[in-house]
């Protein structure tokens, strides 16, 4: 039996819309089921049956994040079925940096008004992200908060939990001078730096839908809203066969903040900016915004979504595995003895 409160509805919260949204999203959630579910969506907690029969010393790894101000583009374009992919990607791409396989995901949507069809689109994107990552959506929360959020806006966040055998956790202390850094391309701006992007293009007042020659005929809105690439499956394939010494997810802070996190003290990576396969959208951002090259590499992924470090003897095999997984990976730098963990030249 569904409950109904006329007084709550008069205050701007329609709890029956929440029930409708849950019913609409169930078809999407079913796509993410990998194991026999221990509970249905709608309970007080998400249950996940954990099989550790092949894991000697399991370590749980968690990651949490949101989509940030990229959501403003979704509002302007009234397109809500991709930002959920971003939300999943920002979490599971962090989890895989430890060598962990994501197991499950939960989301949180806070909105000014619960429009079931819009919530369905958002959760549909979350489910697509979970399918791409090979994890299950086991629960979530939708909060209708009139007066706190504008009626047509929302925020989206989530978290993922993964597992890795302790002996298989990525150990950056094994890195040595002469090791090689490999770049795995991004799909675009991903989900970081959008406060600067929005300022550069003045997105609330610019043309987001017309073809742009510099973007190969794609529109600015379409390009910016391209969802974050999920790297879990290609990296899991790589980890099965190659000793990976470091993985970096290139998010906010760009190269300068993220790559050093996977490099031990006393070592650094030298990268020639000319060797980076910069995507057209970043050239356009830099040109329109008059942004220095340093600030571009210190803010955006510049076309590199993830980086991995392997021994020289493993480079060819690593590239083969990644390319066979659909990633056009390439060598981007070399590990050297250095005080500074990153040198862009």
Rosetta silent file (secondary structure, phi, psi, omega in degrees, C-alpha in Angstrom):
SEQUENCE: XXXXXXXXXXXXXXXXXXXXXXXXXXXXXXXXXXXXXXXXXXXXXXXXXXXXXXXXXXXXXXXXXXXXXXXXXXXXXXXXXXXXXXXXXXXXXXXXXXXXXXXXXXXXXXXXXXXXXXXXXXXXXXXXXXXXXXXXXXXXXXXXXXXXXXXXXXXXXXXXXXXXXXXXXXXXXXXXXXXXXXXXXXXXXXXXXXXXXXXXXXXXXXXXXXXXXXXXXXXXXXXXXXXXXXXXXXXXXXXXXXXXXXXXXXXXXXXXXXXXXXXXXXXXXXXXXXXXXXXXXXXXXXXXXXXXXXXXXXXXXXXXXXXXXXXXXXXXXXXXXXXXXXXXXXXXXXXXXXXXXXXXX
SCORE:     score description
SCORE:     0.000 S_00000001
   1 L     0.000  132.631  178.867    0.000    0.000    0.000 S_00000001
   2 L   -89.457  137.283  176.773    1.330    3.438   -0.942 S_00000001
   3 L   -84.996  160.870 -178.971    1.182    6.244    1.581 S_00000001
   4 L  -151.694  132.252 -179.864    0.031    9.743    0.628 S_00000001
   5 L  -127.811  109.838  177.920    0.285   13.052    2.472 S_00000001
   6 H   -65.737  -35.784 -179.760   -1.664   16.051    1.211 S_00000001
   7 H   -65.462  -43.150  178.831    0.072   18.311    3.754 S_00000001
   8 H   -65.124  -40.630  178.476    3.548   17.226    2.595 S_00000001
   9 H   -62.225  -37.893  178.479    2.486   17.704   -1.031 S_00000001
  10 H   -65.611  -24.574  177.933    1.312   21.231   -0.199 S_00000001
  11 L   -85.780   -3.253  175.482    4.828   21.891    1.141 S_00000001
  12 L   107.100    3.405 -179.487    6.283   20.840   -2.224 S_00000001
  13 L  -114.862  116.596 -179.541    7.163   17.190   -1.616 S_00000001
  14 L  -103.638   97.609 -175.941    5.189   14.571   -3.539 S_00000001
  15 H   -68.825  -24.194  177.541    6.056   11.214   -2.011 S_00000001
  16 H   -68.614  -28.353  175.388    3.927    9.399   -4.578 S_00000001
  17 H   -65.485  -33.254  176.972    6.272   10.726   -7.272 S_00000001
  18 H   -64.071  -41.591  178.084    9.066    8.951   -5.448 S_00000001
  19 H   -63.535  -40.894 -179.788    7.201    5.649   -5.663 S_00000001
  20 H   -64.214  -41.013 -179.920    6.607    6.222   -9.370 S_00000001
  21 H   -62.420  -41.684  179.628   10.304    6.992   -9.931 S_00000001
  22 H   -62.157  -42.273  179.299   11.343    3.754   -8.203 S_00000001
  23 H   -63.279  -39.785 -179.257    9.007    1.733  -10.396 S_00000001
  24 H   -68.074  -34.958 -174.594   10.382    3.379  -13.549 S_00000001
  25 H   -81.696  -15.098 -175.285   14.012    2.805  -12.603 S_00000001
  26 H   -60.130  -35.046  179.545   13.644   -0.894  -11.758 S_00000001
  27 H   -64.292  -32.973  178.698   13.935   -1.935  -15.408 S_00000001
  28 H   -76.089  -41.759 -178.659   17.309   -0.190  -15.617 S_00000001
  29 H   -61.408  -34.104 -179.348   18.580   -1.575  -12.328 S_00000001
  30 H   -60.230  -26.722 -179.775   17.829   -5.110  -13.519 S_00000001
  31 H   -67.706  -22.858 -173.994   20.520   -4.650  -16.204 S_00000001
  32 H   -89.882   -9.805 -173.927   23.216   -4.338  -13.537 S_00000001
  33 L   -67.482  123.904  179.145   22.458   -7.571  -11.691 S_00000001
  34 L  -109.329  -43.668  178.990   25.436   -9.926  -11.839 S_00000001
  35 L  -107.746  175.563  173.380   24.768  -12.223   -8.894 S_00000001
  36 L   -69.001  119.859 -175.534   21.548  -13.380   -7.271 S_00000001
  37 L   -70.683  142.726  179.484   20.376  -10.295   -5.438 S_00000001
  38 L   -87.832  -14.754  179.599   19.877  -10.559   -1.714 S_00000001
  39 L  -156.066  159.685  176.114   17.269   -7.797   -1.643 S_00000001
  40 L   -90.881  155.386  174.056   15.082   -5.704   -3.909 S_00000001
  41 L   -60.397  135.969  178.786   15.509   -1.973   -4.448 S_00000001
  42 L   119.309   -8.566  176.870   13.405   -0.057   -1.940 S_00000001
  43 L   -79.977 -174.155 -177.850   14.615   -1.570    1.308 S_00000001
  44 L   -83.752  -15.221  178.909   16.509    0.293    4.008 S_00000001
  45 L  -150.506  149.508  177.430   19.896   -1.016    2.911 S_00000001
  46 L   -88.390  126.030 -177.959   21.460   -2.458   -0.187 S_00000001
  47 L  -103.600  142.637 -178.877   22.599   -6.055    0.258 S_00000001
  48 L  -139.113  117.114  178.190   25.379   -7.692   -1.738 S_00000001
  49 L   -71.805  121.506 -172.034   26.350  -11.388   -1.513 S_00000001
  50 L  -103.772  115.684  178.630   30.146  -11.420   -1.233 S_00000001
  51 L  -100.953  109.334 -178.562   32.049  -14.360   -2.693 S_00000001
  52 L  -112.094   22.446 -174.992   35.637  -14.352   -1.408 S_00000001
  53 L   -64.323  -25.375 -178.733   36.438  -17.970   -2.250 S_00000001
  54 L  -106.804   12.937 -178.815   39.197  -16.947   -4.675 S_00000001
  55 L  -118.487  117.916 -176.002   40.595  -14.110   -2.541 S_00000001
  56 L   -71.199  -52.902 -178.621   43.210  -14.982    0.080 S_00000001
  57 L  -130.575   82.969 -173.954   43.361  -11.675    1.965 S_00000001
  58 E   -67.309  137.161  174.140   40.509   -9.447    0.755 S_00000001
  59 E  -124.050  124.651  177.301   40.811   -5.696    1.086 S_00000001
  60 E   -83.159  137.765  179.936   37.773   -3.513    0.455 S_00000001
  61 E  -125.735  129.008 -177.406   38.402   -0.309   -1.507 S_00000001
  62 E  -121.390  153.011  176.764   35.831    2.491   -1.662 S_00000001
  63 E  -146.219  142.043  179.765   35.467    5.635   -3.731 S_00000001
  64 E  -137.345  146.163 -179.172   32.940    8.456   -3.692 S_00000001
  65 E  -170.054  174.944  174.997   32.362   11.438   -5.953 S_00000001
  66 E  -128.391 -166.508 -178.490   29.791   13.516   -7.785 S_00000001
  67 L  -101.760  -18.049  178.310   29.391   15.027  -11.235 S_00000001
  68 H    72.042 -157.362 -173.992   30.050   18.635  -10.259 S_00000001
  69 H   -77.738    2.587  169.195   28.976   21.638  -12.297 S_00000001
  70 H   -58.763  -26.366  178.111   28.873   19.560  -15.474 S_00000001
  71 H   -57.808  -28.399  178.370   25.273   19.082  -14.364 S_00000001
  72 H   -59.826  -34.195  176.738   24.616   22.665  -15.462 S_00000001
  73 H   -67.294  -39.613  177.775   25.110   21.503  -19.057 S_00000001
  74 H   -62.120  -39.784  178.324   22.576   18.726  -18.518 S_00000001
  75 H   -63.918  -46.930 -176.520   20.082   21.296  -17.220 S_00000001
  76 H   -64.547  -36.872 -177.752   20.642   23.644  -20.162 S_00000001
  77 H   -93.111   -4.563 -177.402   20.338   20.876  -22.751 S_00000001
  78 L    51.755   46.425  179.650   17.582   19.032  -20.860 S_00000001
  79 L  -128.191  115.395 -169.019   19.562   15.813  -21.315 S_00000001
  80 L  -123.825    8.678 -174.368   19.845   13.661  -18.221 S_00000001
  81 L   -95.931    5.402  179.043   20.680   10.129  -19.384 S_00000001
  82 L  -116.611  -23.633 -175.630   24.482   10.459  -19.436 S_00000001
  83 H   -65.457  -23.877  175.568   25.441   12.203  -16.194 S_00000001
  84 H   -65.971  -33.562  175.153   24.827    8.977  -14.298 S_00000001
  85 H   -62.582  -44.079  177.056   27.644    7.394  -16.305 S_00000001
  86 H   -56.124  -44.641 -175.997   29.881   10.249  -15.148 S_00000001
  87 H   -62.234  -46.012  177.755   28.928    9.624  -11.537 S_00000001
  88 H   -63.833  -45.444 -176.421   29.797    5.944  -11.700 S_00000001
  89 H   -58.735  -43.160 -176.557   32.983    6.612  -13.673 S_00000001
  90 H   -63.966  -25.465  179.078   34.366    9.099  -11.177 S_00000001
  91 H   -89.061  -51.896 -174.013   34.074    6.483   -8.425 S_00000001
  92 H   -70.588  -29.508  176.792   35.020    3.211  -10.121 S_00000001
  93 H   -67.465  -27.880  173.811   37.961    4.759  -11.983 S_00000001
  94 H   -73.426  -43.326 -177.799   39.392    5.705   -8.592 S_00000001
  95 H   -61.408  -40.743 -177.516   38.786    2.251   -7.142 S_00000001
  96 H   -68.541  -19.085  178.431   40.586    0.503  -10.011 S_00000001
  97 H   -63.343  -22.022  176.285   43.698    2.627   -9.345 S_00000001
  98 H   -87.950   -7.875 -174.780   44.343    0.363   -6.340 S_00000001
  99 L    93.871    8.373 -175.069   43.895   -2.726   -8.489 S_00000001
 100 L   -89.990  143.504  174.482   40.437   -3.388   -7.019 S_00000001
 101 E   -88.993  120.898  177.592   37.454   -4.709   -8.937 S_00000001
 102 E   -61.919  135.600 -178.896   34.326   -2.615   -8.242 S_00000001
 103 E  -102.565  -49.602 -177.307   31.553   -4.742   -6.751 S_00000001
 104 E  -148.068  168.090 -175.245   28.611   -2.428   -6.215 S_00000001
 105 E  -141.272  145.189  169.986   27.443    1.164   -6.437 S_00000001
 106 E  -129.947  145.324 -179.272   24.911    3.377   -4.660 S_00000001
 107 E  -119.024  162.941  176.214   23.700    6.780   -5.835 S_00000001
 108 E  -138.006  121.131  179.198   22.197    9.865   -4.217 S_00000001
 109 E  -118.311  122.956  174.932   19.981   12.306   -6.107 S_00000001
 110 E  -115.628  129.833 -173.002   18.784   15.525   -4.471 S_00000001
 111 E  -139.390  160.605  175.822   16.324   17.604   -6.466 S_00000001
 112 L   -75.855  -35.013  177.334   14.023   20.588   -6.252 S_00000001
 113 L  -145.467  131.700  179.816   11.118   18.607   -7.670 S_00000001
 114 L   -81.922  103.033  172.792   10.851   14.861   -8.207 S_00000001
 115 L  -102.432  106.421 -171.224    9.842   14.363  -11.825 S_00000001
 116 H   -51.644  -40.210 -178.106    9.771   10.550  -12.141 S_00000001
 117 H   -66.946  -34.123  177.403   10.647   10.524  -15.834 S_00000001
 118 H   -72.142  -42.520  177.673   13.702   12.710  -15.232 S_00000001
 119 H   -60.622  -38.585  177.739   14.831   10.590  -12.285 S_00000001
 120 H   -60.145  -42.485  178.452   14.436    7.532  -14.505 S_00000001
 121 H   -62.060  -44.323 -179.207   16.791    9.078  -17.074 S_00000001
 122 H   -61.547  -50.302 -178.285   19.384    9.883  -14.420 S_00000001
 123 H   -67.713  -31.605  175.097   19.269    6.407  -12.877 S_00000001
 124 H   -59.526  -38.647  175.968   19.259    4.866  -16.348 S_00000001
 125 H   -67.799  -40.362  176.269   22.631    6.537  -16.887 S_00000001
 126 H   -58.609  -44.190 -179.198   23.873    5.272  -13.527 S_00000001
 127 H   -65.364  -39.300  176.607   22.875    1.750  -14.537 S_00000001
 128 H   -61.695  -40.514  176.626   24.644    2.070  -17.881 S_00000001
 129 H   -62.397  -40.322  178.823   27.767    3.112  -15.999 S_00000001
 130 H   -65.060  -40.179  177.367   27.448    0.100  -13.719 S_00000001
 131 H   -61.499  -44.172  179.720   27.105   -2.217  -16.717 S_00000001
 132 H   -64.053  -32.305 -178.382   30.245   -0.705  -18.247 S_00000001
 133 H   -89.416  -10.752 -178.523   32.090   -1.153  -14.942 S_00000001
 134 L    71.783   31.249  177.684   30.777   -4.661  -14.282 S_00000001
 135 L  -124.936  170.172 -176.553   29.275   -3.757  -10.914 S_00000001
 136 E  -104.546  142.054  168.014   25.768   -3.754   -9.466 S_00000001
 137 E   -88.068  109.403 -173.591   23.541   -0.857   -8.457 S_00000001
 138 E  -106.286   -0.586  179.209   22.226   -2.179   -5.134 S_00000001
 139 E   172.002 -177.951 -179.870   20.503    0.921   -3.760 S_00000001
 140 E   171.511 -171.957 -178.164   20.313    4.671   -3.593 S_00000001
 141 E  -149.599  136.455  171.908   18.323    7.648   -2.408 S_00000001
 142 E  -119.393  120.086 -178.199   16.249   10.341   -4.053 S_00000001
 143 E  -114.205  120.462  176.031   15.591   13.398   -1.883 S_00000001
 144 E   -90.920  118.435 -171.335   13.048   16.017   -2.941 S_00000001
 145 L  -130.025   71.597  179.564   14.148   19.321   -1.383 S_00000001
 146 E   -63.059  139.631 -178.892   11.960   22.238   -2.496 S_00000001
 147 L    88.935  -15.990  177.314   13.320   25.630   -1.534 S_00000001
 148 L  -101.856  -45.878  173.839   16.836   24.251   -1.340 S_00000001
 149 E  -108.438  145.796  171.255   17.312   23.322   -4.995 S_00000001
 150 L   -56.580  154.006 -170.424   15.667   25.171   -7.905 S_00000001
 151 L   -61.479  -27.950 -176.427   12.640   23.292   -9.160 S_00000001
 152 L  -108.241   17.009 -179.190   14.358   22.091  -12.365 S_00000001
 153 L  -121.926  164.505  179.736   17.790   21.294  -10.898 S_00000001
 154 E  -155.157  166.847  170.681   19.369   18.421   -8.985 S_00000001
 155 E  -122.208  152.257 -175.704   22.653   17.153   -7.624 S_00000001
 156 E  -137.719  126.688  177.600   24.023   13.681   -8.182 S_00000001
 157 E  -144.107  169.418  179.051   26.643   11.778   -6.184 S_00000001
 158 E  -169.192 -179.743  174.609   27.470    8.193   -5.395 S_00000001
 159 E  -151.211  155.569 -179.669   29.997    5.717   -4.115 S_00000001
 160 E  -128.924  150.918  173.802   31.417    2.356   -5.065 S_00000001
 161 E  -124.024  132.852  177.720   33.038   -0.464   -3.134 S_00000001
 162 E  -127.357  177.443 -179.499   35.502   -2.875   -4.695 S_00000001
 163 E  -138.203  144.577  176.775   37.748   -5.692   -3.540 S_00000001
 164 E  -144.342  143.891  173.252   41.361   -6.649   -4.166 S_00000001
 165 E   -68.703  134.679 -174.039   43.593   -9.374   -2.786 S_00000001
 166 H   -53.205  -38.498 -177.924   46.119   -7.684   -0.501 S_00000001
 167 H   -72.942   -9.103 -178.994   49.061   -9.132   -2.409 S_00000001
 168 H  -107.801    4.382  176.232   47.692   -7.664   -5.642 S_00000001
 169 L   -62.472  135.394  179.983   47.281   -4.053   -4.459 S_00000001
 170 L   -58.250  125.747 -176.364   49.176   -1.719   -6.799 S_00000001
 171 L  -116.110  100.433 -177.098   52.529   -1.021   -5.139 S_00000001
 172 H   -69.203  -15.804 -179.539   54.175    2.142   -6.440 S_00000001
 173 H   -70.107  -11.546  176.597   57.310    1.459   -4.384 S_00000001
 174 H   -82.673   -5.139 -178.317   58.294   -1.154   -6.990 S_00000001
 175 L   -68.120  142.873 -178.224   58.708    1.630   -9.575 S_00000001
 176 L  -135.478  155.193  173.753   62.226    2.151  -10.920 S_00000001
 177 L   -55.774  138.275 -177.319   64.006    4.631  -13.214 S_00000001
 178 L    98.195  -15.958  173.976   63.479    3.537  -16.802 S_00000001
 179 L   -63.561  160.171 -170.247   59.922    2.342  -16.218 S_00000001
 180 E  -118.537  137.090  175.431   57.445    3.600  -18.794 S_00000001
 181 E   -98.408  131.261  179.257   54.211    5.564  -18.435 S_00000001
 182 E  -110.945  136.257  177.849   51.378    4.673  -20.813 S_00000001
 183 E   -98.263  138.076  172.546   48.481    6.999  -21.568 S_00000001
 184 E  -114.084  120.800 -171.655   44.917    5.762  -22.037 S_00000001
 185 E   -60.918  150.926  173.681   42.840    8.353  -23.923 S_00000001
 186 L   -91.041  170.675  176.836   39.878   10.182  -22.422 S_00000001
 187 L   -95.364   -4.200 -178.134   36.518   10.693  -24.107 S_00000001
 188 L   155.947 -144.953 -178.146   36.625   14.448  -23.514 S_00000001
 189 L   -70.770  -16.777 -176.302   36.572   16.820  -20.566 S_00000001
 190 L    61.264 -125.408 -174.372   35.079   14.045  -18.410 S_00000001
 191 L  -130.819   32.392 -179.228   33.720   15.568  -15.150 S_00000001
 192 L  -135.081  148.795  177.003   36.333   18.055  -13.980 S_00000001
 193 L    84.144   12.028 -174.152   37.125   21.677  -14.693 S_00000001
 194 H   -74.822  -19.993  173.760   33.585   22.630  -15.652 S_00000001
 195 H   -64.671  -39.917  176.215   33.516   25.796  -13.573 S_00000001
 196 H   -71.936  -42.117  178.460   36.296   27.071  -15.850 S_00000001
 197 H   -57.763  -46.064 -178.152   34.659   25.596  -18.973 S_00000001
 198 H   -64.146  -35.576  178.310   31.381   27.315  -18.187 S_00000001
 199 H   -70.862  -43.252 -178.299   33.158   30.629  -17.682 S_00000001
 200 H   -59.160  -46.580 -175.150   35.206   30.326  -20.881 S_00000001
 201 H   -95.456   -4.632 -176.391   32.195   29.643  -23.099 S_00000001
 202 L    48.107   58.368 -166.435   29.599   31.544  -21.051 S_00000001
 203 L   -60.430  -24.993  179.584   27.431   28.470  -21.522 S_00000001
 204 L   -69.393  -16.878 -175.583   24.240   30.060  -20.222 S_00000001
 205 L  -125.870    0.083 -177.382   24.300   32.466  -23.165 S_00000001
 206 L   -98.161  171.293  178.432   26.196   30.695  -25.965 S_00000001
 207 L   -83.150  110.852 -177.868   25.036   28.411  -28.784 S_00000001
 208 L   -96.287   -8.735 -169.522   25.334   24.861  -27.463 S_00000001
 209 L  -112.893  -15.679 -178.320   23.562   23.035  -30.289 S_00000001
 210 L   -80.420  150.447  177.931   25.025   24.219  -33.615 S_00000001
 211 E   -61.173  142.443  178.925   27.870   22.281  -35.316 S_00000001
 212 L  -119.140  121.449 -176.354   31.361   23.564  -34.521 S_00000001
 213 H   -59.022  -41.447 -178.271   34.030   23.104  -37.196 S_00000001
 214 H   -65.037  -16.592  179.514   36.852   22.919  -34.661 S_00000001
 215 H  -105.875   20.510  178.448   35.046   19.986  -33.025 S_00000001
 216 L    71.323   23.496  179.499   34.649   18.038  -36.244 S_00000001
 217 L    93.727   -6.796  175.460   31.079   19.181  -36.737 S_00000001
 218 L   -76.345  155.867  177.140   29.875   18.168  -33.279 S_00000001
 219 E   -80.163  161.162  178.032   28.083   20.776  -31.191 S_00000001
 220 H   -64.679  -43.583 -179.322   29.685   22.351  -28.144 S_00000001
 221 H   -63.163  -44.687  179.140   26.969   21.002  -25.860 S_00000001
 222 H   -60.460  -42.416 -178.388   27.234   17.470  -27.232 S_00000001
 223 H   -67.076  -45.357 -178.019   31.008   17.501  -26.852 S_00000001
 224 H   -68.376  -31.136 -177.159   31.013   18.854  -23.311 S_00000001
 225 L   -86.615   -2.133  176.827   28.307   16.460  -22.150 S_00000001
 226 L   -52.124  127.094 -174.839   30.160   13.390  -23.476 S_00000001
 227 L   -69.836  154.363  177.082   30.247   11.023  -20.498 S_00000001
 228 L   -61.050  135.198  178.782   33.421   10.089  -18.657 S_00000001
 229 L   -72.949  140.762  177.578   35.044    6.935  -19.977 S_00000001
 230 L  -102.680  123.774 -170.522   35.022    3.951  -17.630 S_00000001
 231 L  -104.644    7.018 -171.317   38.342    2.084  -17.630 S_00000001
 232 H   -58.413  -54.294 -173.706   37.586   -0.812  -15.296 S_00000001
 233 H   -65.221  -44.982  176.249   37.361   -3.697  -17.760 S_00000001
 234 H   -60.989  -38.911 -178.799   40.460   -2.807  -19.849 S_00000001
 235 H   -73.021  -35.394  175.329   42.517   -2.301  -16.690 S_00000001
 236 H   -63.358  -38.477  176.965   41.326   -5.531  -15.094 S_00000001
 237 H   -64.152  -39.663  178.766   42.386   -7.322  -18.283 S_00000001
 238 H   -66.190  -44.118 -176.688   45.785   -5.623  -18.056 S_00000001
 239 H   -65.060  -25.156  178.686   46.250   -6.439  -14.382 S_00000001
 240 H   -67.452  -28.186 -170.456   45.677  -10.138  -15.034 S_00000001
 241 H  -120.749  -14.712 -175.220   48.717  -10.392  -17.280 S_00000001
 242 L  -129.216  141.698  175.410   51.087   -7.506  -16.545 S_00000001
 243 L   -78.765  100.004 -179.774   52.754   -6.251  -13.374 S_00000001
 244 L   -88.572  128.152 -174.616   51.400   -2.706  -13.203 S_00000001
 245 L   -97.838  -12.809  179.426   53.419   -0.448  -10.898 S_00000001
 246 E  -170.272  141.873  175.987   51.159    2.598  -10.838 S_00000001
 247 E  -134.666  133.794  176.810   47.776    3.813  -12.069 S_00000001
 248 E  -124.965  133.448  171.944   46.518    7.403  -12.086 S_00000001
 249 E   -95.376  115.770 -173.345   42.997    8.634  -12.783 S_00000001
 250 L   -85.876   98.781 -177.482   43.429   12.075  -14.363 S_00000001
 251 L  -118.245 -142.269  179.048   40.690   14.208  -12.811 S_00000001
 252 L   -58.959  134.219 -174.538   40.625   17.698  -11.264 S_00000001
 253 L    99.106   -7.491  172.285   44.147   19.082  -11.043 S_00000001
 254 H    57.159 -147.198 -178.624   45.100   17.476  -14.350 S_00000001
 255 H   -63.381  -44.220 -170.253   48.547   15.992  -14.886 S_00000001
 256 H   -64.821  -32.333 -177.962   50.255   17.969  -12.119 S_00000001
 257 H   -91.504  -36.746 -169.248   48.036   16.764   -9.289 S_00000001
 258 H   -90.846  -42.920 -178.833   47.142   13.222  -10.306 S_00000001
 259 H   -60.877  -40.455  178.629   50.153   11.588  -11.912 S_00000001
 260 H   -60.691  -22.760 -177.623   52.430   12.280   -8.908 S_00000001
 261 H   -67.115  -20.032 -179.358   50.020   10.358   -6.668 S_00000001
 262 H  -105.329   11.509 -177.146   51.113    7.100   -8.301 S_00000001
 263 L  -120.358  131.271 -178.782   54.864    7.858   -8.202 S_00000001
 264 L   -73.806  160.280  177.482   57.070    7.302   -5.110 S_00000001
 265 L   -59.238  142.747 -179.748   59.312    9.994   -3.643 S_00000001
 266 L    94.273  -12.369  178.229   62.647   10.355   -5.400 S_00000001
 267 E  -122.723  159.680  177.186   61.196    9.527   -8.798 S_00000001
 268 E  -153.461  169.264  177.867   59.327   11.536  -11.400 S_00000001
 269 E  -115.192  136.906  176.565   57.959   11.258  -14.907 S_00000001
 270 E  -105.455  124.163 -177.295   59.155   13.333  -17.846 S_00000001
 271 E  -128.161  131.410  172.825   56.518   14.046  -20.473 S_00000001
 272 L   -87.900  122.077 -177.479   56.831   15.998  -23.704 S_00000001
 273 H   -59.704  -28.799  179.453   53.655   17.982  -24.189 S_00000001
 274 H   -66.227  -21.098 -179.740   54.035   17.482  -27.945 S_00000001
 275 H   -85.185  -11.733 -179.667   53.600   13.733  -27.375 S_00000001
 276 L   -79.277  127.181  179.994   50.229   14.183  -25.652 S_00000001
 277 L   -83.433   81.658 -175.160   47.345   13.527  -28.027 S_00000001
 278 L   -71.037  131.978  178.869   45.327   16.565  -27.020 S_00000001
 279 L   -76.154  151.133 -178.140   41.652   16.442  -27.990 S_00000001
 280 H   -54.845  -33.628 -178.319   40.188   19.324  -30.060 S_00000001
 281 H   -61.921  -32.490 -179.623   37.918   20.454  -27.222 S_00000001
 282 H   -75.503  -35.402  174.154   40.965   21.346  -25.120 S_00000001
 283 H   -61.726  -39.909 -179.592   42.542   23.337  -27.949 S_00000001
 284 H   -68.432  -43.109  177.651   39.262   25.251  -28.237 S_00000001
 285 H   -59.026  -46.386 -178.165   39.049   25.890  -24.485 S_00000001
 286 H   -63.967  -42.155 -178.336   42.624   27.190  -24.433 S_00000001
 287 H   -67.205  -49.825 -177.069   42.117   29.427  -27.472 S_00000001
 288 H   -67.687  -37.666 -176.292   38.785   30.932  -26.408 S_00000001
 289 H   -88.379   -9.567 -177.404   39.813   31.332  -22.791 S_00000001
 290 L    60.081   42.689 -173.772   43.358   32.546  -23.405 S_00000001
 291 L   -94.790  138.841  178.949   44.578   29.954  -20.883 S_00000001
 292 L   -67.116  155.439  178.589   48.264   29.125  -20.428 S_00000001
 293 H   -61.098  -39.669  178.035   49.516   25.654  -21.301 S_00000001
 294 H   -58.418  -47.535 -177.592   50.528   25.129  -17.662 S_00000001
 295 H   -67.085  -32.650  176.672   47.033   25.935  -16.419 S_00000001
 296 H   -62.687  -47.510 -178.580   45.465   23.651  -19.037 S_00000001
 297 H   -74.749  -12.470  179.094   47.582   20.695  -17.879 S_00000001
 298 L   -99.162    3.793 -178.139   46.928   21.681  -14.260 S_00000001
 299 L  -127.162  -42.210 -171.886   43.140   21.675  -14.715 S_00000001
 300 L  -113.973  167.600  177.621   42.093   19.207  -17.415 S_00000001
 301 L   -80.226  -15.519  174.155   42.938   15.663  -18.506 S_00000001
 302 L    59.594   18.803  179.961   43.975   17.033  -21.932 S_00000001
 303 L   105.174    0.451  178.421   42.936   13.793  -23.630 S_00000001
 304 E  -117.071  108.355 -177.355   44.510   11.373  -21.137 S_00000001
 305 E   -83.454  -35.264  178.850   41.944    9.760  -18.855 S_00000001
 306 E  -142.192  153.751  171.695   44.225    7.285  -17.123 S_00000001
 307 E  -130.843  145.965  177.046   47.951    6.574  -16.987 S_00000001
 308 E  -131.101  149.567  179.082   49.706    3.343  -16.050 S_00000001
 309 E  -116.991  129.650  178.743   53.353    2.610  -15.316 S_00000001
 310 E  -136.258  166.331  175.682   55.003   -0.677  -16.298 S_00000001
 311 L   -69.275  153.953 -179.276   58.526   -2.039  -16.710 S_00000001
 312 H   -53.528  -38.729 -178.225   60.169   -1.512  -20.127 S_00000001
 313 H   -69.343  -16.148 -177.666   59.900   -5.232  -20.936 S_00000001
 314 H   -99.904   -1.888 -173.851   56.134   -5.126  -20.345 S_00000001
 315 H   -61.124  -51.355 -175.950   55.323   -2.123  -22.556 S_00000001
 316 H   -61.087  -42.371  179.840   54.519   -3.993  -25.766 S_00000001
 317 H   -67.070  -40.331  178.670   52.318   -6.521  -23.991 S_00000001
 318 H   -61.849  -45.217  179.135   50.525   -3.800  -22.034 S_00000001
 319 H   -63.092  -39.399  179.746   49.800   -1.840  -25.203 S_00000001
 320 H   -62.460  -45.683 -179.016   48.558   -4.989  -26.924 S_00000001
 321 H   -64.777  -46.866 -178.389   46.146   -5.824  -24.105 S_00000001
 322 H   -63.857  -41.582 -179.943   44.801   -2.288  -23.821 S_00000001
 323 H   -68.520  -35.137  177.194   44.364   -1.939  -27.574 S_00000001
 324 H   -69.192  -18.274  176.364   42.614   -5.284  -27.819 S_00000001
 325 L   -91.640    5.386  176.776   40.208   -3.900  -25.182 S_00000001
 326 L    94.131    7.406 -179.260   39.414   -0.943  -27.431 S_00000001
 327 L  -103.935  124.108 -178.995   41.771    1.604  -25.879 S_00000001
 328 L   -82.901   64.810 -175.231   44.180    3.415  -28.217 S_00000001
 329 L   -72.441  153.932 -179.655   46.911    3.479  -25.579 S_00000001
 330 E  -154.661  158.535  178.737   50.347    4.940  -26.244 S_00000001
 331 E   -73.297  133.588 -177.032   53.639    5.696  -24.454 S_00000001
 332 E  -120.709  -21.897 -177.299   53.645    9.138  -22.908 S_00000001
 333 E  -169.593  176.575 -179.162   56.681    9.332  -20.622 S_00000001
 334 E  -130.451  142.463  178.900   59.533    7.710  -18.733 S_00000001
 335 E   -80.937  132.261 -179.314   60.212    7.399  -15.021 S_00000001
 336 E  -135.855  162.255  170.146   63.459    9.058  -13.889 S_00000001
 337 E   -68.565  129.085 -176.448   65.221    9.975  -10.666 S_00000001
 338 L  -166.007  152.653  173.992   63.934   13.444   -9.840 S_00000001
 339 L   -77.564  -41.299  178.419   62.930   15.801   -7.042 S_00000001
 340 L   -89.508  133.373 -174.328   59.812   16.906   -8.889 S_00000001
 341 L   -76.071  -13.425  176.419   57.380   14.090   -9.592 S_00000001
 342 E  -143.845  135.308  176.185   56.324   15.498  -12.949 S_00000001
 343 E  -128.958  114.836  175.456   58.181   17.438  -15.624 S_00000001
 344 E  -103.382  124.872 -175.815   56.278   18.703  -18.654 S_00000001
 345 L  -133.845    0.000    0.000   58.532   20.006  -21.387 S_00000001
